[in-house]
Amino acid sequence: MNKLIYAIILMASTLVCAQNTIKDSIKWTGNRPDGHAPISVMGDHTHGKGEFMFSYRLMSMNMEELKRGSNNEEFANVLMPNGGEYMVTPTKMPMHMHMIGFMYAPSNKITLMAMTNYTTMEMDHLTGSGGTFTTESSGFGDLKLAMLYKFFNKNRQQLHGQIGFSLPTGTIDNKDETPASMGNEVVLPYPMQIGSGTYDSELGLTYLAQCDAFSFGSQLKGVIRFGDNDNNYSLGNRYSFSNWAAFKATDWLSFSARLEGLIVDEIDGANPDLNPMMVITADTRNSGGTYINSGLGFNLYVPKGTLKNMRFGFEFATPLLQKVEGVQLKQKETITLGLQYAF
């Protein structure tokens, strides 16, 4: 029932704002606290000619316990010799990602964007004999470059598209020791690798609208992988549809709510150095899924003074629905906070 109420409030605020935007000839503007989407949404806004923006985000995500399809699963049920097919199962995976972004608008129609990240991950494991161990992975991720093109901005509404690609600068060969590796480092499974190893394209379409007290937006985005990487696999394509609404409490504070539908395809191919019977995360059948995610957050904005156009964003997100392929770790909470400065 709480989830239904949450969705109704989000849709109702969107409709109220839409009623007002039709009657107004003022352009959509980013110079208000709700002028940017929740901090977890990328490529949500454009800039005027000659403007720059620097951004830093920290995303902390936790995965814990198991799901099989849309149901919870016990660790014992997937392990040998209890009738399961794996010798090891993950039990928990915290991940921290530091994201650095840069935007520049050479014209009022075009905004260029670049982003990279540094990621650290840990994964706790349980063996069929009751033993436990932890593996770690870290490194710089893939470099993403994109162009945002503004189709129109009128009546407090804006529509812009995104076309971009990522360079495979992130490693797909991270290694660590395990109890079975006899003191040697071995290649870690797919979720513990930092990059994709492939040249990927990213396409998006974003609609924005504002009224005096509210703003809202919708974004369609897809990530398409091309070919296999050097380890003979490619990560699954990703398709997302995000919708958000924000309430402008003051000239410097807004509160937001977000709903996202996400589809992730299964991994195609397989790394020959990974044994799919060893651990759940080394079996490509346990990849991909369908998710509905929610988020609540706020934006703080500096409207004037020395720090004018600086903003701080925060969002707490959690899945409302997750249906995974095979058996996978359950997604838990994701906390994103960030600092943006335009000049």
C-alpha positions as CSV (number, residue, x, y, z in Angstrom):
1,M,0.0,0.0,0.0
2,N,2.8,2.4,0.8
3,K,4.4,1.8,-2.6
4,L,1.0,2.6,-4.3
5,I,0.6,5.8,-2.3
6,Y,4.1,6.8,-3.3
7,A,3.4,6.3,-7.0
8,I,0.1,8.2,-6.8
9,I,1.7,11.2,-5.1
10,L,4.4,11.3,-7.8
11,M,2.0,11.2,-10.7
12,A,-0.4,13.7,-9.1
13,S,2.3,16.3,-8.7
14,T,3.4,15.8,-12.3
15,L,-0.2,16.4,-13.5
16,V,-0.5,19.6,-11.4
17,C,2.7,21.0,-12.9
18,A,1.7,20.0,-16.4
19,Q,-1.5,22.0,-16.1
20,N,0.5,25.2,-15.3
21,T,3.2,24.8,-18.0
22,I,0.7,24.9,-20.8
23,K,-0.3,28.5,-19.9
24,D,3.2,29.9,-19.5
25,S,5.5,31.3,-22.1
26,I,8.6,31.4,-19.9
27,K,11.5,29.1,-20.8
28,W,12.6,26.1,-18.6
29,T,15.6,27.2,-16.5
30,G,18.2,25.4,-14.5
31,N,18.8,28.4,-12.2
32,R,16.6,27.1,-9.3
33,P,17.0,24.2,-6.8
34,D,14.8,21.9,-8.9
35,G,16.4,22.9,-12.1
36,H,18.4,19.7,-12.1
37,A,17.1,16.2,-11.7
38,P,17.8,14.1,-8.7
39,I,21.6,13.7,-8.3
40,S,21.5,10.0,-9.5
41,V,20.2,11.0,-13.0
42,M,22.9,11.8,-15.6
43,G,22.5,13.9,-18.7
44,D,19.3,15.5,-17.4
45,H,20.0,19.2,-18.3
46,T,21.8,21.4,-20.8
47,H,23.7,24.7,-20.5
48,G,23.8,28.0,-22.4
49,K,26.5,29.0,-24.8
50,G,29.9,29.3,-23.1
51,E,28.9,27.7,-19.8
52,F,31.0,25.1,-17.9
53,M,30.0,22.7,-15.2
54,F,32.1,20.5,-12.9
55,S,30.5,17.7,-10.9
56,Y,31.5,15.1,-8.3
57,R,29.3,12.3,-7.2
58,L,29.7,9.5,-4.6
59,M,27.4,6.5,-5.0
60,S,27.4,3.8,-2.4
61,M,25.4,0.7,-3.2
62,N,24.8,-2.4,-1.1
63,M,23.8,-5.9,-2.3
64,E,23.0,-8.6,0.2
65,E,21.2,-12.0,0.4
66,L,20.0,-13.9,-2.6
67,K,17.1,-13.8,-5.1
68,R,16.0,-16.5,-7.5
69,G,13.7,-14.8,-10.0
70,S,11.5,-12.6,-8.0
71,N,11.7,-14.7,-4.8
72,N,14.1,-14.7,-1.9
73,E,16.5,-17.7,-1.8
74,E,18.5,-19.3,1.0
75,F,22.3,-19.7,0.8
76,A,22.1,-23.3,1.6
77,N,19.8,-24.1,-1.3
78,V,22.4,-23.1,-3.9
79,L,25.4,-24.8,-2.3
80,M,27.0,-28.2,-2.7
81,P,26.5,-30.7,-1.0
82,N,23.0,-29.4,0.0
83,G,21.5,-30.1,-3.4
84,G,22.7,-26.9,-5.0
85,E,25.0,-26.6,-8.0
86,Y,27.7,-24.2,-6.8
87,M,30.6,-24.6,-4.4
88,V,30.5,-20.9,-3.3
89,T,27.9,-18.2,-3.0
90,P,28.3,-14.5,-2.5
91,T,26.5,-13.1,0.6
92,K,27.2,-9.4,0.5
93,M,28.7,-6.8,-1.9
94,P,29.2,-3.2,-1.0
95,M,30.3,-0.9,-3.8
96,H,31.5,2.7,-3.7
97,M,31.9,4.8,-6.9
98,H,33.5,8.2,-7.2
99,M,32.3,10.0,-10.4
100,I,33.9,13.0,-11.9
101,G,32.0,14.9,-14.6
102,F,32.6,17.9,-16.9
103,M,30.1,19.7,-19.1
104,Y,30.7,22.6,-21.7
105,A,28.2,24.2,-24.1
106,P,29.8,25.5,-27.3
107,S,26.4,26.8,-28.4
108,N,22.9,27.2,-27.0
109,K,21.9,24.0,-28.8
110,I,24.8,21.7,-27.9
111,T,26.3,20.6,-24.6
112,L,29.3,18.3,-24.4
113,M,29.8,16.0,-21.5
114,A,32.6,13.8,-20.2
115,M,32.6,11.4,-17.2
116,T,34.8,8.9,-15.5
117,N,34.8,7.1,-12.2
118,Y,36.9,5.3,-9.7
119,T,35.2,2.2,-8.1
120,T,36.0,0.0,-5.1
121,M,34.1,-3.2,-4.3
122,E,34.2,-6.0,-1.8
123,M,32.3,-9.3,-2.0
124,D,31.8,-11.6,1.0
125,H,31.4,-15.4,0.2
126,L,30.2,-18.5,1.9
127,T,31.4,-22.0,0.9
128,G,29.6,-25.3,0.9
129,S,31.7,-26.4,3.9
130,G,30.7,-23.3,5.9
131,G,33.9,-21.3,5.3
132,T,33.9,-17.6,4.5
133,F,36.2,-15.3,2.6
134,T,36.3,-11.8,1.0
135,T,37.6,-10.6,-2.4
136,E,38.3,-7.0,-3.3
137,S,38.5,-5.0,-6.5
138,S,39.2,-1.4,-7.5
139,G,40.2,0.8,-10.3
140,F,39.2,3.5,-12.8
141,G,36.2,2.7,-15.0
142,D,35.3,3.4,-18.6
143,L,35.5,7.0,-20.0
144,K,32.2,8.2,-21.2
145,L,31.8,11.0,-23.8
146,A,28.5,12.4,-24.9
147,M,26.7,15.3,-26.7
148,L,23.4,16.7,-25.6
149,Y,21.3,18.4,-28.3
150,K,18.4,20.7,-27.3
151,F,15.4,20.3,-29.6
152,F,13.3,23.1,-28.0
153,N,12.9,25.2,-24.8
154,K,9.6,27.1,-24.6
155,N,6.6,27.3,-22.3
156,R,8.7,26.1,-19.4
157,Q,9.3,22.8,-21.2
158,Q,12.5,21.4,-22.8
159,L,13.3,18.4,-24.8
160,H,16.9,17.3,-25.5
161,G,18.6,14.2,-26.9
162,Q,21.8,12.5,-25.9
163,I,24.2,10.5,-28.1
164,G,27.4,9.2,-26.6
165,F,29.9,6.4,-26.3
166,S,32.3,4.9,-23.7
167,L,35.9,3.9,-24.2
168,P,36.9,0.6,-22.5
169,T,39.5,2.2,-20.2
170,G,38.3,0.2,-17.1
171,T,39.9,-3.1,-16.4
172,I,38.3,-6.5,-16.9
173,D,41.2,-8.4,-15.5
174,N,41.1,-7.7,-11.8
175,K,42.4,-10.5,-9.7
176,D,42.5,-11.6,-6.0
177,E,43.2,-14.6,-3.9
178,T,40.6,-17.2,-2.9
179,P,40.8,-20.3,-0.7
180,A,41.0,-22.5,-3.7
181,S,43.7,-20.5,-5.5
182,M,46.6,-21.8,-3.3
183,G,48.0,-18.4,-2.6
184,N,47.8,-17.3,-6.3
185,E,45.7,-14.5,-7.6
186,V,42.9,-15.5,-10.0
187,V,40.6,-13.6,-12.3
188,L,37.5,-12.4,-10.4
189,P,33.9,-13.0,-11.7
190,Y,32.0,-10.5,-13.8
191,P,30.4,-8.3,-11.1
192,M,33.8,-7.6,-9.6
193,Q,35.3,-6.2,-12.8
194,I,35.4,-2.4,-13.2
195,G,34.9,-1.9,-16.9
196,S,32.9,-3.4,-19.8
197,G,35.9,-4.1,-22.0
198,T,33.8,-3.1,-25.1
199,Y,33.0,0.1,-27.0
200,D,29.5,1.0,-25.9
201,S,27.0,3.5,-27.2
202,E,24.5,5.5,-25.0
203,L,21.4,7.1,-26.4
204,G,18.9,9.1,-24.4
205,L,15.9,11.4,-24.7
206,T,14.9,13.8,-21.8
207,Y,11.8,15.9,-21.3
208,L,11.7,18.6,-18.7
209,A,8.9,20.9,-17.4
210,Q,8.5,23.4,-14.7
211,C,5.8,25.5,-12.9
212,D,6.1,27.9,-10.1
213,A,6.2,25.3,-7.3
214,F,7.0,22.0,-9.1
215,S,9.2,20.6,-11.8
216,F,9.2,17.1,-13.4
217,G,11.1,15.2,-16.0
218,S,11.2,11.9,-17.9
219,Q,14.2,10.2,-19.4
220,L,14.6,7.3,-21.8
221,K,18.1,5.9,-22.0
222,G,19.7,2.8,-23.6
223,V,23.3,1.4,-23.4
224,I,24.2,-0.8,-26.3
225,R,27.3,-3.0,-26.3
226,F,29.3,-3.7,-29.5
227,G,31.1,-7.0,-29.9
228,D,32.9,-9.1,-27.3
229,N,35.8,-7.9,-25.2
230,D,39.3,-9.5,-24.9
231,N,37.9,-12.1,-22.5
232,N,35.2,-13.3,-25.0
233,Y,32.1,-11.8,-23.4
234,S,30.0,-8.6,-23.4
235,L,27.9,-7.2,-20.6
236,G,24.2,-7.0,-21.2
237,N,22.5,-4.0,-22.8
238,R,20.6,-1.7,-20.4
239,Y,17.3,0.1,-21.0
240,S,15.9,2.6,-18.5
241,F,12.9,4.9,-18.1
242,S,13.2,7.4,-15.3
243,N,10.5,9.8,-14.1
244,W,10.9,12.3,-11.3
245,A,9.0,15.2,-9.7
246,A,10.5,17.9,-7.4
247,F,8.9,20.4,-5.1
248,K,10.5,23.8,-4.8
249,A,10.4,24.6,-1.1
250,T,12.5,27.8,-1.2
251,D,14.8,29.5,-3.6
252,W,17.6,27.3,-2.4
253,L,15.9,24.0,-1.5
254,S,13.9,21.4,-3.3
255,F,12.7,17.8,-2.5
256,S,12.4,15.1,-5.1
257,A,10.8,11.7,-5.8
258,R,11.8,9.4,-8.6
259,L,10.6,6.1,-10.2
260,E,12.8,4.1,-12.6
261,G,12.0,1.1,-14.7
262,L,15.2,-0.8,-15.7
263,I,15.9,-3.8,-17.9
264,V,19.3,-5.4,-18.0
265,D,20.1,-8.1,-20.6
266,E,22.2,-11.2,-19.7
267,I,25.9,-11.4,-20.3
268,D,26.7,-12.7,-23.8
269,G,29.6,-15.1,-24.1
270,A,31.8,-16.3,-21.2
271,N,35.3,-15.7,-19.8
272,P,37.2,-19.1,-20.3
273,D,39.2,-18.5,-17.2
274,L,36.0,-18.6,-15.0
275,N,34.5,-21.9,-13.8
276,P,30.7,-21.4,-13.8
277,M,30.3,-24.2,-11.2
278,M,32.6,-22.6,-8.7
279,V,30.6,-19.5,-7.7
280,I,27.2,-18.0,-8.6
281,T,28.8,-14.8,-10.0
282,A,31.0,-16.8,-12.5
283,D,27.9,-18.3,-14.2
284,T,26.5,-16.0,-16.9
285,R,23.1,-17.5,-16.5
286,N,22.9,-15.5,-13.3
287,S,23.0,-12.1,-14.9
288,G,20.4,-9.6,-16.1
289,G,16.9,-8.8,-14.8
290,T,14.0,-6.4,-14.5
291,Y,13.8,-3.7,-11.8
292,I,11.6,-0.9,-10.6
293,N,13.6,1.5,-8.4
294,S,12.5,4.4,-6.3
295,G,14.3,7.4,-4.9
296,L,13.7,10.2,-2.4
297,G,16.1,13.2,-2.2
298,F,16.8,16.9,-2.1
299,N,18.8,19.6,-3.9
300,L,20.5,22.6,-2.2
301,Y,21.2,25.5,-4.5
302,V,23.1,28.8,-4.1
303,P,21.2,31.4,-6.0
304,K,23.5,34.4,-5.5
305,G,26.8,35.4,-3.9
306,T,30.3,34.1,-4.4
307,L,29.2,30.5,-4.7
308,K,26.3,31.3,-7.1
309,N,25.2,28.2,-9.2
310,M,26.7,25.7,-6.8
311,R,24.4,22.9,-5.7
312,F,24.5,19.8,-3.5
313,G,22.3,16.8,-4.2
314,F,21.3,13.8,-2.1
315,E,19.2,10.8,-2.9
316,F,18.3,7.5,-1.1
317,A,17.1,4.8,-3.5
318,T,15.7,1.3,-3.0
319,P,14.1,-1.3,-5.3
320,L,10.4,-1.7,-5.3
321,L,10.6,-4.7,-7.6
322,Q,13.4,-6.9,-8.8
323,K,13.1,-10.0,-10.9
324,V,16.5,-11.4,-11.7
325,E,17.7,-14.1,-14.2
326,G,18.9,-17.2,-12.3
327,V,20.2,-16.5,-8.8
328,Q,21.8,-13.2,-7.9
329,L,22.5,-11.0,-4.9
330,K,19.6,-8.9,-3.9
331,Q,19.9,-5.2,-4.5
332,K,19.4,-3.1,-1.3
333,E,19.8,0.6,-0.7
334,T,21.8,3.0,-2.9
335,I,22.9,6.4,-1.6
336,T,24.1,9.1,-4.0
337,L,25.4,12.5,-3.1
338,G,27.1,15.0,-5.3
339,L,28.4,18.5,-5.8
340,Q,27.8,20.5,-9.0
341,Y,29.2,23.9,-9.9
342,A,28.3,25.8,-13.1
343,F,30.3,28.9,-14.2
